[in-house]
Amino acid sequence: MSRKNLTLIFAMISLRLLCLSLVLLVMKKINLNMFVYSAAIWIAESVGDSSVALQLLQELNRDTQESSSDDNRLRSAYGACYDGVISALSKDGLYREALALYHYEMQPLKLPSTRNTYKSIVHALDNANDEEVKNSQSKKAALLEGVLSRMTTSAKSVEVGGPLFEALIKLHGEEGSFKAAKMAFDSIIGPCDEPCLSAVLRVCSLTTPTHWKEAVLLTHSSDVVWGARGPGMIPTRALSYAVIACAKSDQWKEALNLIDLYGIDLKYRRAAANLESRQRGLVSSMAINSVIRACSRDLRPDVAVQILNDMQTKYNISPNETTYRLAIIACNHAEHRERRQRRNTSDASNPLEFQWWECSLSLLRRMREDEIRPSVQAYSSAVSSLEAAGQWQRAIGVLQSMREDGEIPNLYCLNAAIAACEKGGAWVEALELYESIRSQRKSTIRTNFITVNSLLIALEKAGQVELAESIYQEAMRDKIISPWVRRYDNDGTLRRMMDLHKFSAPMAKIAVRGYLESLLTRKKKVIRGDTIFIVGKGKGSEGKPVLLPTILELLREEIGVDARVDKNNVGRIRVSGASVHEFIESKRWKE
């Protein structure tokens, strides 16, 4: 038997002997000191025997009249007896009995409540033997609100009622009620402490949308906090939640301002002079990462990278994989944005200008130098930035680095690399990547619409028309591409149409050619009704519509059929049945 078990058995035997001695003393009408009862009750609490603790309290209430005494020492000792019993009951999950002692005995007797009182009540609810109460945030919150309503003014300070306030704020936050959580926080009299401030700021950060303005106001008005590292400073956890609340609402400037105001002691602005600040981060890495993520959404990669560079020296936090990954994502978004802007304005890029794809590669190298293993998402974002710039050699190089690090490129990486090859005119390499995906029969990675689309664009640019058509037919057989849909026509009838509006121009041209040429091999029959091609209205195109004029030109000039835009739906092209029939007959006659 272990020493711990022997100690517990000895304590329980001692407790039983003590209780027996107390009963004998009472029978002999010997008045016992209240402090003796208090000690016995807390011994019962320490060994987890709530029944003995409750029995001792009942004996005390029958045999003493000291509860009405004005002696503060005796009243404190009497309150300590109740604290011991409530604590013992909480360990057994007897929340009803614990609350009954508080509401119907301690309050009428006007006994002073302590921090232990409220801590034990909270624990009693968290450990409730009633699963319905234990698992219900609303019921626990209602019971704690009842306790709060009977608390004295002195008990509403964080020194006494802090555990109850913290628990109540968290419960309301988990229910998504910021208003109720804020009301509980406002019930605190005097300065708040770190747990309560952190709890309410966490609620600000969890709600959707976040209450970032309230988080800033709470931080500004709570600069005197129990547990802060210095005057005018906010504890790390509380400050981190305020920063996260701002960052989630893309208020990254406010977030950085809070760190500068409350994260650094005015006396120790220089990190070398403040040993404590150097040993401990000013905010959590999660808070800093949330700011970088906000900068990415706001298309400010310059700020995101600057924060990463300053983390160690300014915030005393080491960047982790998430930090680097978010910064690379920010660079990727910026590279795509700038490329779109250049296409829309027809501005040629200056090779001497800074490129965001270079920054994403630099961050990948830094991760490896810092012995931080990049995630697949970090690699994917880097490859995507290279795809935007058409840097196909470097994109393939990143894929090779992934394999050397033991990471398997996902389909997003491979598709981005194929798209990079397409932009760089490397159709052979694009085809090799495509074939490498198809050859991995045991892998879960399969080519998809994006894979085929990028490859067809590359082949079309290189003039590899027959190869492109072969790839398209292969994708049709694999059911990766399925252009035929049933839609309602202008007269309300449900008809079969070819939906091209998600296709690239090269894929759409192959689809139209393939369909019309397939008619030549069919048995002769009458073409009934118009053939309808859905090309969209060009809302998804950058600048002018691309697909509509491309398909119209293909049908009219190359194929030679009478194609027209539907007057009732400008996103559709119609070819009459008679015109299709003439096309078939002319082709057959020539053959």
C-alpha positions in Angstrom: 0.0 0.0 0.0 1.4 3.4 -0.9 2.4 6.1 1.7 -0.4 8.4 0.4 -3.1 5.8 1.0 -1.7 5.1 4.5 -1.7 8.8 5.3 -5.4 9.1 4.1 -6.5 6.1 6.2 -4.7 7.5 9.3 -6.3 10.9 8.8 -9.8 9.3 8.5 -9.2 7.2 11.6 -8.0 10.3 13.5 -11.1 12.2 12.3 -13.4 9.5 13.6 -11.7 9.4 17.0 -11.8 13.2 17.2 -15.6 13.2 16.4 -16.2 10.5 19.0 -14.2 12.6 21.6 -16.3 15.7 20.7 -19.5 13.8 21.2 -18.4 12.4 24.6 -17.4 15.9 25.7 -20.8 17.3 24.7 -22.6 14.5 26.5 -20.6 15.4 29.7 -21.8 19.0 29.1 -18.3 20.4 28.6 -18.4 23.6 26.5 -16.2 23.3 23.5 -14.4 26.2 21.9 -15.6 27.2 18.5 -12.1 27.1 17.2 -12.0 23.4 18.1 -15.1 22.8 16.0 -13.6 24.8 13.1 -10.4 22.7 13.2 -12.4 19.4 13.3 -14.6 20.5 10.4 -11.6 21.4 8.2 -10.0 18.0 9.0 -13.2 16.4 7.8 -13.1 18.6 4.7 -9.5 17.6 4.0 -10.3 13.9 3.9 -13.5 14.5 1.9 -16.0 13.5 4.5 -18.9 16.0 4.1 -21.3 14.0 6.3 -19.0 14.3 9.3 -18.4 18.0 8.6 -22.1 18.7 8.4 -22.7 16.7 11.6 -20.1 18.8 13.4 -21.7 22.0 12.2 -25.1 20.8 13.5 -23.6 20.0 16.9 -22.0 23.4 17.0 -25.3 25.2 16.2 -27.1 23.3 19.0 -24.4 23.8 21.7 -23.2 27.3 21.2 -24.7 30.8 21.5 -21.6 32.5 20.2 -23.1 33.2 16.8 -24.8 36.3 18.2 -21.5 37.6 19.7 -20.0 40.9 18.6 -16.5 39.4 18.9 -15.2 39.6 15.3 -12.8 36.7 16.0 -15.6 34.5 17.1 -17.8 35.5 14.1 -14.9 34.8 11.7 -14.3 31.4 13.3 -18.0 30.7 13.0 -17.9 31.7 9.3 -14.8 29.5 8.8 -16.9 26.5 10.1 -19.5 27.2 7.4 -16.7 27.6 4.8 -15.3 24.2 5.7 -18.7 22.5 5.4 -19.5 24.2 2.1 -16.1 23.2 0.8 -16.6 19.6 1.8 -20.1 19.5 0.2 -18.7 21.0 -3.0 -16.2 18.1 -3.3 -19.1 15.7 -3.2 -21.1 17.7 -5.7 -23.8 18.5 -3.2 -24.6 21.9 -4.6 -28.1 22.2 -3.2 -26.9 21.6 0.4 -24.0 24.1 -0.1 -26.3 26.8 -1.4 -28.8 26.1 1.4 -26.2 26.7 4.0 -25.2 30.0 2.3 -28.7 31.3 1.7 -30.6 30.1 4.8 -28.0 30.0 7.5 -24.9 32.2 6.7 -27.0 35.1 5.4 -29.6 35.3 8.2 -26.8 35.0 10.8 -24.9 37.7 8.9 -21.7 35.7 9.0 -18.8 37.1 7.0 -18.3 35.4 3.6 -14.7 34.8 2.4 -13.0 34.1 -0.8 -13.2 30.4 0.1 -17.0 30.6 0.4 -17.5 31.7 -3.2 -14.7 29.5 -4.5 -16.4 26.5 -2.9 -19.9 27.5 -4.3 -18.5 27.7 -7.8 -16.8 24.4 -7.4 -20.0 22.8 -6.1 -21.8 23.8 -9.3 -19.0 22.6 -11.6 -18.9 19.3 -9.7 -22.7 19.0 -9.3 -24.1 15.5 -8.8 -27.0 16.6 -11.0 -25.9 16.2 -14.7 -28.5 18.6 -15.9 -27.1 21.4 -13.7 -23.5 20.4 -14.3 -23.8 20.6 -18.1 -26.1 23.7 -18.3 -24.3 27.0 -18.4 -27.6 28.9 -18.1 -28.7 27.1 -14.9 -25.3 27.5 -13.2 -25.3 31.2 -14.2 -28.8 31.6 -12.7 -27.8 30.0 -9.4 -24.7 32.2 -9.2 -26.8 35.3 -10.0 -28.9 34.4 -7.0 -25.8 34.3 -4.8 -24.6 37.6 -6.3 -27.9 39.3 -5.4 -27.4 38.5 -1.7 -23.7 39.5 -1.5 -22.8 42.4 0.8 -20.9 45.4 -0.4 -17.6 44.2 1.1 -18.1 40.8 -0.5 -18.3 42.4 -4.0 -14.7 43.2 -4.1 -12.4 40.9 -6.1 -10.5 40.0 -2.9 -13.6 38.3 -1.6 -16.0 37.6 -4.4 -13.4 37.3 -7.2 -14.0 33.6 -7.9 -17.7 34.0 -8.3 -17.4 37.1 -10.6 -14.9 35.2 -12.8 -17.1 32.2 -13.0 -20.2 34.2 -13.7 -18.6 36.2 -16.5 -17.3 33.1 -18.1 -20.7 31.4 -18.0 -22.4 34.3 -19.6 -19.7 34.5 -22.2 -20.1 30.8 -23.1 -23.8 31.5 -23.6 -22.8 34.3 -26.0 -24.3 37.0 -23.8 -21.8 39.9 -23.7 -24.4 42.2 -22.0 -24.9 39.8 -19.1 -21.1 39.2 -18.7 -20.5 43.0 -18.7 -23.2 43.5 -16.1 -21.5 40.9 -13.8 -18.2 42.6 -14.3 -19.7 46.0 -13.5 -21.0 44.6 -10.2 -17.4 44.5 -8.9 -16.8 47.2 -6.4 -13.3 48.6 -6.4 -10.3 47.5 -8.6 -10.7 44.3 -10.6 -8.2 41.5 -10.7 -6.5 39.7 -13.5 -8.8 36.7 -13.7 -12.0 38.9 -13.9 -10.5 41.3 -16.4 -9.3 38.5 -18.5 -12.7 36.8 -18.4 -14.6 39.8 -19.6 -12.0 40.6 -22.3 -12.1 37.0 -23.4 -15.9 37.4 -23.9 -15.3 40.5 -26.0 -13.0 38.4 -28.3 -15.3 35.4 -28.6 -18.5 37.1 -29.6 -19.4 37.5 -33.3 -18.8 40.2 -34.2 -16.3 41.0 -31.5 -16.9 43.8 -29.0 -13.5 45.4 -29.8 -14.6 48.9 -28.8 -15.7 47.6 -25.4 -12.5 45.7 -25.1 -10.5 48.9 -25.7 -12.6 50.9 -23.2 -12.3 48.2 -20.6 -8.5 48.1 -21.0 -8.2 51.9 -20.8 -10.4 52.0 -17.7 -8.8 49.1 -15.9 -5.2 50.1 -15.8 -5.1 49.5 -12.0 -5.3 45.8 -11.8 -4.4 43.3 -9.0 -1.6 41.2 -10.4 -0.2 43.7 -13.0 3.6 43.8 -13.4 3.8 47.5 -12.9 1.9 50.7 -12.7 -0.1 51.5 -15.9 0.4 47.9 -17.1 -2.2 45.3 -17.9 -1.5 41.6 -17.1 -0.4 39.5 -20.1 -3.4 37.3 -20.4 -5.9 40.2 -20.2 -4.0 42.3 -22.7 -3.8 39.4 -25.1 -7.6 39.0 -25.1 -8.1 42.7 -25.8 -5.6 42.5 -28.6 -7.4 39.4 -30.1 -10.8 41.2 -29.9 -9.4 44.1 -31.9 -7.6 41.9 -34.4 -10.6 39.8 -35.1 -12.4 42.9 -36.2 -9.4 43.9 -38.4 -8.6 46.8 -36.0 -4.9 45.9 -36.0 -3.8 49.5 -35.4 -5.8 49.6 -32.2 -4.3 46.2 -31.2 -0.8 47.4 -31.7 -1.6 50.6 -29.8 -2.8 48.6 -26.8 0.4 46.7 -26.7 2.5 49.8 -26.8 0.4 51.5 -24.1 0.0 48.7 -21.6 2.5 46.0 -22.5 5.7 48.0 -21.7 6.4 49.7 -18.4 7.1 53.4 -18.9 10.1 53.1 -16.6 11.6 50.4 -18.7 11.1 51.2 -22.3 14.5 49.8 -23.0 14.3 46.1 -22.9 17.9 45.8 -21.6 16.9 47.6 -18.5 13.9 45.5 -17.7 14.9 41.9 -16.8 11.4 40.8 -16.0 10.0 42.0 -19.4 12.9 40.3 -21.1 12.0 37.0 -19.4 8.3 37.2 -20.2 6.4 38.0 -23.3 4.3 41.2 -23.3 1.4 39.4 -24.9 0.7 35.9 -26.0 1.9 34.5 -29.3 -1.7 33.9 -30.2 -2.5 37.6 -29.8 0.4 38.6 -32.1 -0.6 36.0 -34.6 -4.1 37.3 -34.7 -2.8 40.8 -35.5 -0.7 39.4 -38.3 -3.8 37.6 -39.6 -5.7 40.9 -39.5 -3.0 42.7 -41.5 -3.2 39.9 -44.1 -7.0 40.5 -44.4 -6.4 44.2 -44.7 -3.8 43.6 -47.4 -0.9 45.0 -45.4 1.8 42.4 -45.7 4.4 45.1 -44.9 3.0 45.5 -41.4 2.6 41.7 -41.0 6.3 41.1 -41.9 7.4 44.0 -39.7 5.6 42.6 -36.7 7.2 39.2 -37.3 10.6 40.9 -37.4 10.0 42.8 -34.2 8.5 40.0 -32.2 11.7 38.9 -30.4 13.2 42.4 -29.7 10.0 44.4 -29.1 7.5 41.9 -27.8 9.9 39.3 -26.4 8.1 36.5 -28.2 9.7 33.9 -30.5 7.9 33.5 -33.8 6.3 30.0 -34.2 5.1 28.1 -37.3 1.7 29.8 -37.2 3.4 33.2 -37.2 5.5 32.5 -40.3 2.6 30.8 -42.0 0.3 33.8 -41.6 3.1 36.2 -42.8 3.6 34.0 -45.9 -0.2 34.0 -46.5 -0.1 37.8 -46.3 2.7 37.9 -48.9 0.7 35.5 -51.1 -2.4 37.7 -51.0 -0.4 40.8 -51.8 1.3 39.2 -54.8 -2.0 38.1 -56.3 -3.5 41.6 -55.7 -0.6 43.4 -57.4 -0.7 41.0 -60.4 -4.4 41.7 -60.8 -3.8 45.4 -60.6 -1.0 45.2 -63.3 -3.2 43.2 -65.6 -6.1 45.8 -65.3 -3.8 48.7 -65.8 -1.5 47.0 -68.4 1.6 48.1 -66.4 4.7 46.0 -66.9 6.5 44.9 -63.7 9.9 46.3 -63.1 12.4 43.4 -62.4 14.2 45.6 -59.9 11.1 46.3 -57.8 10.5 44.3 -54.6 8.3 41.3 -55.2 6.1 39.7 -52.5 6.9 36.2 -53.8 10.5 36.8 -52.9 9.4 37.7 -49.4 7.4 34.4 -49.1 10.5 32.4 -50.2 12.6 34.3 -47.8 10.3 33.5 -44.9 10.4 29.8 -45.8 14.2 29.9 -45.7 14.1 31.7 -42.3 11.8 29.0 -40.9 14.3 26.3 -41.9 17.1 28.3 -40.4 15.2 28.7 -37.2 14.6 24.9 -37.2 10.8 25.5 -37.6 9.2 22.9 -39.9 6.9 24.6 -42.3 3.3 23.2 -42.6 1.8 22.1 -45.8 -0.3 25.3 -45.8 2.9 27.4 -45.5 4.4 25.7 -48.5 1.1 26.0 -50.4 0.9 29.7 -49.8 4.5 30.2 -51.0 3.8 28.1 -54.1 0.7 30.2 -54.8 2.6 33.4 -54.6 5.1 31.9 -57.2 2.2 30.9 -59.3 0.9 34.5 -59.4 4.3 35.6 -60.6 4.8 32.8 -63.1 8.0 31.6 -61.3 7.5 28.0 -62.3 11.1 26.9 -61.7 11.0 28.1 -58.1 7.5 26.6 -57.6 8.8 23.2 -58.6 11.9 23.8 -56.4 9.6 24.4 -53.4 7.8 21.1 -54.2 11.1 19.3 -54.1 12.0 21.0 -50.8 8.7 19.7 -49.4 9.5 16.1 -50.3 13.0 16.5 -48.8 11.4 17.6 -45.6 9.1 14.6 -45.6 6.0 16.5 -46.5 3.7 15.3 -49.2 2.5 18.2 -51.5 -1.3 18.5 -51.4 -3.4 19.1 -54.5 -3.5 22.8 -53.8 0.4 22.9 -54.0 0.4 20.8 -57.2 -2.4 22.9 -58.8 -0.5 26.1 -58.0 2.7 24.7 -59.5 0.9 23.7 -62.7 -0.6 27.2 -62.9 2.8 28.6 -62.4 4.1 26.5 -65.3 1.1 27.7 -67.4 2.0 31.4 -66.8 5.7 30.7 -67.5 5.0 28.9 -70.7 6.4 25.6 -69.4 3.7 23.3 -70.8 6.0 20.2 -70.7 6.6 20.6 -66.9 2.9 21.2 -66.4 2.1 18.0 -68.2 4.7 16.1 -66.1 3.1 17.4 -62.9 -0.3 16.4 -64.2 0.8 12.9 -65.1 2.6 12.5 -61.7 -0.7 13.1 -59.9 -2.5 10.6 -62.1 0.2 8.0 -61.7 -0.2 8.0 -57.9 -3.0 5.4 -57.8 -2.6 4.6 -54.1 -2.6 8.2 -53.1 -5.8 10.1 -52.0 -4.8 13.0 -54.2 -6.7 13.2 -57.5 -6.8 15.7 -60.3 -9.7 18.0 -60.2 -11.3 20.7 -62.4 -8.6 23.3 -61.5 -5.8 20.9 -62.4 -7.3 20.2 -65.9 -8.2 23.8 -66.5 -4.7 25.1 -65.8 -3.1 22.4 -67.9 -5.5 23.1 -70.9 -4.6 26.8 -70.8 -0.9 25.9 -70.9 -1.4 23.5 -73.8 -3.5 25.9 -75.7 -0.9 28.6 -75.4 1.7 26.2 -76.7 -0.5 25.2 -79.7 -0.8 21.7 -78.4 -4.5 21.5 -79.5 -4.7 17.7 -80.1 -3.1 17.0 -76.7 -5.4 19.4 -75.0 -8.4 17.7 -76.6 -7.1 14.4 -75.4 -6.7 15.6 -71.8 -10.3 17.1 -72.0 -11.8 13.8 -73.1 -9.9 12.0 -70.4 -11.3 14.4 -67.8 -14.8 13.8 -69.2 -14.4 10.0 -68.8 -13.2 10.5 -65.3 -16.2 12.7 -64.6 -14.0 15.6 -63.6 -15.7 17.7 -66.2 -19.4 17.5 -66.9 -20.6 20.5 -68.9 -24.2 19.3 -69.6 -26.9 20.6 -67.3 -30.7 20.9 -67.5 -32.0 24.5 -67.2 -35.3 26.3 -68.0 -35.5 28.0 -71.4 -37.3 31.3 -72.1 -40.6 29.5 -72.8 -40.4 27.7 -69.4 -39.4 24.3 -70.8 -36.6 22.3 -69.1 -33.9 21.8 -71.7 -30.4 20.3 -71.9 -27.7 23.0 -72.2 -23.9 23.2 -72.2 -22.8 25.2 -69.1 -19.4 26.9 -69.9 -19.5 29.9 -67.6 -17.0 28.4 -65.1 -14.6 27.2 -67.9 -11.5 29.0 -69.1 -11.6 30.2 -72.7 -9.4 27.3 -73.9 -11.5 24.7 -72.1 -14.7 26.2 -73.4 -13.4 26.2 -77.0 -12.4 22.5 -76.6 -15.8 21.6 -75.2 -17.7 23.3 -78.0 -15.5 21.9 -80.7 -15.8 18.4 -79.2 -19.6 18.5 -79.0 -20.1 19.7 -82.6 -17.5 17.2 -84.0 -19.2 14.4 -82.0 -22.4 15.0 -84.0 -20.6 14.0 -87.1 -20.1 10.4 -86.0 -23.8 10.0 -84.9 -26.4 8.4 -87.1 -28.2 10.9 -89.3 -31.1 12.5 -87.4 -33.0 15.8 -87.2 -31.6 18.4 -84.7 -34.6 19.7 -82.8 -34.6 23.1 -81.2 -31.7 25.4 -80.6 -28.4 24.3 -79.1 -27.7 26.6 -76.1 -24.4 27.4 -74.6 -24.3 29.1 -71.1 -21.3 31.5 -71.1 -22.3 33.9 -68.3 -22.5 37.6 -68.3 -18.8 38.2 -67.6 -19.3 39.4 -63.9 -16.4 37.1 -62.8 -14.0 38.3 -65.5 -11.4 40.9 -64.8 -12.3 43.8 -67.0 -14.4 43.0 -70.1 -16.2 39.6 -70.5 -13.9 37.0 -72.1 -16.0 33.9 -72.7 -18.9 35.4 -74.6 -16.9 37.0 -77.4 -14.5 34.0 -77.6 -17.3 31.4 -78.1 -19.2 33.7 -80.5 -16.1 34.1 -82.6 -15.4 30.3 -82.5 -18.9 29.4 -83.6 -19.2 32.1 -86.3 -15.7 32.2 -87.8 -14.1 28.8 -87.2 -17.1 26.5 -87.2 -19.4 28.6 -89.4 -22.7 28.3 -87.7 -25.3 31.0 -87.1 -24.7 31.9 -83.4 -26.4 34.7 -81.6 -26.7 36.1 -78.1 -30.1 35.3 -76.4 -32.1 38.6 -76.2 -33.8 37.4 -73.1 -30.6 36.2 -71.4 -27.3 37.8 -72.5 -25.4 35.1 -70.7 -26.5 32.5 -73.3 -25.6 31.8 -76.9 -28.1 30.1 -79.1 -27.4 28.1 -82.3 -30.5 27.1 -84.3 -31.2 23.5 -85.0 -31.2 24.3 -88.8 -27.7 25.8 -88.6 -26.3 22.8 -86.7 -27.9 20.5 -89.3 -26.3 22.5 -92.2 -22.9 22.2 -90.4 -23.2 18.4 -90.1 -24.3 18.0 -93.7 -21.5 20.2 -95.0 -18.9 18.3 -93.1 -20.2 15.0 -94.2 -20.4 16.0 -97.8 -16.7 17.2 -97.7 -15.7 13.9 -96.1 
